[in-house]
Amino acid sequence: MKRKKIDYELLKKISKGQGKTFKDLIALTENNDPFYTGTKEHILKANWFLENWNKFSYQERVHLRKVFYRIVIDPELKSFDDKEFGSNENNWNILCNSAKYARVLKLVDAMVFSDNKDPDPHICTEYEGSEYGVSGSEGIVNWDQDFEYDSKPNFSFDYDGFELNYENVEYTEPEVSVNDFDYSQDEQKYHIEIWIEKSTQDDILIPLCKDLKINLITGEGFKTITSIIQMLFRIKKLGDKPCRIFYIHDFDPSGVCMASQVARQIEFWKQELDIRNEIKLKDLLLTLEQVEEYDLPRVPLKETINKKTGAKGYKKKNFEEKNGVGATELDALEALFPGELEKIIRETIEPYIDFGLKESFDDVNRSMDVDANSELLSYINDEIGGIDKVENEVETYMDEKEELINEVSQKYKDRLEENESTHSIDTRINDINGKMRKIENEAQEKIREIRSKEQEELAPLKENLEDINDAHLKLNDEIIDDSRKELEPIIDEIRIQFEYWNEGLDYIAQNIEYTLSSPMGLDLGIPSAPEPDVIDDEDDESFLFDSNRDYFEQLKYYKKEKLTPEKYDEWLEKLEIYIKNMEKLEND
């Protein structure tokens, strides 16, 4: 059954009856708890503020001080109760509360005011996505679906030189490339912020937060609604990233209420602004347990007066009733135990951060291409095997044919060499040249007579030389023709075999291209981005606020933080009655 929305009217109905009070159903005071905003006084003040706001017609965010002085200086403008609105602290508080009621009751925009009370937050996170954590093309597979051979079986044979040359099949294996997963802080599981009520520890916290890449929100005293809403808008940009807030404060009546005040405002505005992120808030420092563990000094509390009732010491009484006498400043921890503040924070927050996540991304990226290509080659294993088979067949076949061709060729090489040695023109020329030198030596003194005789004797020798050369060339041609007749059938057989192989390889290439273009059933094993290895705090009950709790379950944590154990047990008994009243209203 869907729960009714908790608001002022519903809380009044649930708390009707003797011995019941709405105070049992709220976490803050009636004028500060947003869930209880709606009394006649609240509505009166909210409408009074809205009336003045509309008169000023502000078009941009303004600080409430500006509104305050506009009312103060205009004598015609009165307070909500028609009294004079002078410049004093009481009227300033009236304006602040009236503006708060107007925001909660949706009479003015929740973000209409600027916040000059708190300094700007220290944003140390380093998100990179357009909407933080939005992934791009990581894990996308890229490949070329065209498959081509680097070379295919081919051969040539030189009949003149009896030289056989061939190329075997060569190919480049199909490859895929996978876009790397880009690491950034977006990939961490949690968004983390530290909130602290003071700035005296900035020298420790700012470097620490920069190192851990977490946000630091400082300020003086209670946080404003504006700062809380700004935080909610910050985390809304994170998609569904869960948020963890760790609150730090002094151990005094105001400090112990601050975490509850922030948590309650988060609880309300998260619902109003439809923020879907899971949010948890832990009251980290300074707690009663830590004050006692470190034996920190406690200072006496001053008496305070309730301005509405005039009662003295009510804050001191409520605080000391639960926590003992005296308060402790946060600064005492660092003064007496240097480095302990940072140690506590690191021990609490570091389990929420995976410091090795970038290395995990690098490991995945290094192995991703290798694993994907291994899967791809396994998927087309039959086709690749077919190519390798052809390659081996070509190698074996050509070894055999080379041996046969060499055997045949050698026979004709021997005949050519024999013809060369028997009818060598060079030998004949050497003989003739020798005779010419002999004749020239004998005819030196009778050169003129001898020249004529020399020409007569050389003429038949030259004719004989040409006949010998022609016979030599003719025999060479006959030998080569004989070799061609014997070798041509072998070469034709090789040509036919190579054509067969090439047809088969073309078919294999077509199959590979088809497989790559329609990879049905192909799982390249592309992994998801690594998940952060961090703490799972689902069952951690130490959080003051957990957005997974319903209204009444969450109320238990506020009350346990505020009440003594005895009063808390009494309140629990009454809560059961309130819950039954709620269920009855829902069933009616």
DRENVEXMAR-774368 format. One record per residue (C-alpha): residue in one letter; x, y, z. Coordinates in pm, whole numbers, plus 50000, padded with zeros to 5 digits. Example, Ala and Ser with C-alpha at 12.3 -4.5 7.8 and 13.67 -1.06 7.14 Angstrom:
BEGIN
a512304955050780s513674989450714
//
This chain:
BEGIN
m500005000050000k501285034349907r501925056250210k500235089750242k502485119550208i503525131550553d502625167950616y501205190650884e497575180450834l498355143350849l500555146951157k497755165951336k495275138251257i497595110651374s498405128351701k494805135251803g493675120552131q494425121152499g498085117252592k499255123152236t501195152452097f502465161851754k505885167051912d506235129351928l506025128751547i508545155351450a512325156251472l512905193551518t510935220751692e507495228851559n508775260851392n511825244251235d510575210151125p509555213550757f507165184150782y505145203151043t504995236250855g501345245550811t500045260351135k497885291551116e500865312651224h503085296550962i500555303450687l500005339050808k503725346750805a504285329050472n501555349350302w502865381450460f506285374150314l504815365549973e502885398249966n506015418650028w508075397249792n505655403549509k505715440949577f509475442049524s509335422049198y512825407849224q513915391248900e516985373749034r518195356849350v518635380649641h519785378449999l517115381950266r518955412050412k517955431550104v514305422550157f514605430850528y515805466450472r513265472750197i510545466050454v512325485150730i512675517350531d509095517550401p506795531850675e503735517550504l504975482150535k504095464650862s504945431451020f502705400950979d500795411151294d500365447051166k502985460351405e505825483551316f508685465651145g511825481451281s515445471651234n516035447251520e516975410951573n513435400051651n512085413251322w515025398251134n514125364151283i510455369751187l511465376350827c513795345950812n511115322950950s508425337550724a510645332250418k511285296650534y507575289350566a506915304650224r509495281650066v508255250450241l504635258550149k505745264449789l504625300749781v508055310949651d510725292049462a512945271349691m516105285649531v514995321749514f517405333949783s521185337149767d523165323850061n525875346650190k526005330350531d528045300250431p531225302450221d531295286149880p531655248449901h535045233249824i534195211649521c537035186549501t535265159949298e536485155848939y533525143048742e533825144148363g530515132148215s528105157548069e525665145448330y528345128948544g528885092148489v527385091348138s529515066747943g530595072947584s531805047147332e533555024847584g533394988047497i532264994447140v533774969646892n535324982346569w536454959946285d537014959745911q534584935245751d536594934045423f539134905745401e542004906445152y545084884845102d548494901045119s549494876844839k547984846244671p549704815444524n551604825944210f554624812144017s556884818743717f559364797343525d562264809443309y562854783443039d566114799542936g567574798943283f565574769043411e564604790243713l561344783843906n560004810944141y556724810744338e554814829644608n552704812444868v549494826145019e549984853345280y547264870745478t546694893545774e544364879046032p541094898546080e541334921246383v538904938646612s539664968546824v537614977147131n537265012547256d538965015347592f537045021747909d538055056848012y538505060048385s537355090948569q535885097348912d532465091948755e533195054748782q533455055049163k530345041849333y529715069349587h529535107049591i530965118349924e530835151250111i532065163150448w529955189650619i531365208550915e529965236951125k533215256651135s536255265650927t538945262351196q540005228351057d540345239850696d544115235250704i543515198050758l540275191950574i540885210450247p544105191050156l542445158950278c539355164050063k541465172849760d543435140849809l540295119549844k538455139549574i535445145849795n533565178349860l533945199350173i531095221550296t532085245550572g530125272350753e529295288051084g526525271551283f523405256051136k523255250550761t520835271050555i518045256450344t519775271250039s523005252150104i521065219850155i519075224149834q522275232349645m523715199449766l520635180849645f520915196549301r524615187049297i523885150549349k520875150849115k523385156148833l525085123548927g522435101048780d521695073849031k524985076449220p524415072149596c525575100149825r527215098050165i527485128650392f529695128750701y528885156150952i531425171951188h530575195551475d531385206251827f530055185452112d527615210452259p523815216652263s523845232451917g526405208851764v524565176751850c521425190751685m523095201751364a523365167651201s519675161251272q518735195651135v520595189250807a519285153650782r515685164750839q515935191850573i517465166850331e514655142450407f512015169050332w513555185950027k514625152949869q510945143949863e509795178149743l512385181049466d512025144749357i515695136349411r516075099049342n519625093649469e520095072949780i521415095950054k522845086750391l524235109950658k526485099850945d527145120351258l530905114751242l532485138951489l532375149551771t530285123951962l529915115252329e531735082252268q534725100652118v534825126252398e534965097752649e537395076152445y539955104252413d539145118552757l538695153052604p538225182952838r534695195752888v533825231952963p530755244153156l527745254352951k526205288952978e522595293453081t520305301052790i516855316452793n513955305452580k512875338152419k509335325652378t508715310752723g511385328052929a512575294453068k516235293653168g518815267153079y516535244952871k519225237252613k521805230152881k519375208253073n518335187452773f521915183252660e523395174052997e520515151153081k521645128452799n525355136252761g526685146353101v528075179253221g529935203052993a530705206952625t533825200152414e535125218452112l536185198351807d539475217351808a540425199952135l540795166651955e543415179451711a545165200151978l545625170652213f545905143151950p547535157751638g546595138751323e543725120351489l541025140651310e542405130950969k542905095051080i539275091351189i538015106750866r540255085050646e539335053150831t535675061450781i535705073850422e538475054450245p536435021750238y533975040650014i536675047749753d538305021849526f541835035749494g542795007549257l539875012849019k541975031048757e544455002348754s541534978048711f540404998148409d543944996948269d544104959048319v540814953948137n541864976947854r545174958547811s543534924447780m540344934447600d541734935847243v543754903947290d540794884547427a538394898147164n540734889046879s541244854747024e537474849547029l537144863046673l539824839746536s538224810846719y534904819946556i536384819046203n538734790646288d537484768346000e538114795545741i541554804245879g542314767145892g541374764445524i543874791645433d546604775445639k545834742045469v546314757645124e549564773445242n550904739545355e549714722445036v551454748344819e554674743945017t554634705844992y553534705444627m556154730344513d558914711944696e558024681044491k557754700244164e560974719144223e562774686144267l561264672143944i561924703943744n565494705643873e566054669543770v564744675843415s566464709243386q569814695243491k569794671143199y569434699542951k571884721643140d574464693943096r573844692142721l574144729942690e577424729842879e578724701742659n577754721242346e579424752142494s582694734042558t582754715742220h581694743541989s582654773142192i583264803541975d585634816942237t587934786742192r588024791241817i588754827941848n591654821042085d593184796441835i592824821141550n594254849641755g597264828341839k597924820841473m597434857741389r600054868141644k602464842141507i602034854441148e602364890741264n605594882841450e607124865641146a606054893640909q607234923841106e610074932540861k607974925440559i604744941340684r603514953440353e603984920440173i602684900840466r599464921340510s598204910840173k599124874940240e597544877840595q594174888240455e594244859340212e594964834340492l592434849740742a589424849940507p588774812140515l589344812140894k586644838740945e584194819640726n584894788640929l584334808141252e580854820041146d579854784741048i580954771941388n579014799241573d575834792641373a576084755541446h576554763441819l573474785641839k571364761241644l572224733041881n571414755442182d567974762542036e567374725741978i568334717442338i566044744942479d563164733642255d563624698142380s563604710342742r560454731142688k558644700942540e559504680642851l558914708343106e555734724242967p553394696543090i554854700243439i554434738243431d550854734943300e550054710943582i551414736143832r549354764043673i546144743843696q546854735244060f547504771744145e544234782143980y542424756244192w543994769444507n543174805544420e539524797244354g539364780444694l540994810044862d538504834044700y535674812944838i537234813045186a537634851045172q533954854845082n532984832845376i535114853445613e533584886145491y530074871945527t530844859345876l532244893245981s529244911745838s526684888746007p528374875446322m525424855046450g526344838546776l529694855846796d530494865747152l533754884647167g533684883647545i533774921547580p533704927547956s531744954148136a533614982548297p535174971748628e532944976648930p534384995749227d535504973249509v534124993049802i532174988750121d528514979150109d526814998150391e523304985450324d523034970350674d524974997850852e522695011151124s525105038151238f523815063750987l521675090551143f519795094450816d519065068850546s516735078050261n515685041550234r513835043650565d510195053550583y509075083450788f508515065451117e511585043251090q513725074051029l512055092251317k513395065651553y516975075851471y516275112651535k514645105151868k517355080851975e519925107951906k517995133052117l516395113952407t517785095352704p517425057352678e514515057652925k512615084752741y513345068452409d511795035552526e508685054352644w508455071952311l508745039052120e505665025852299k503665056452195l504975054051839e503175021051791i499875038751861y500705066251611i501565040551345k498255022851400n496455056151366m498315061651040e497335027450908k493705033651002l493715066450810e495235049350508n492565022250513d489655046450548
//
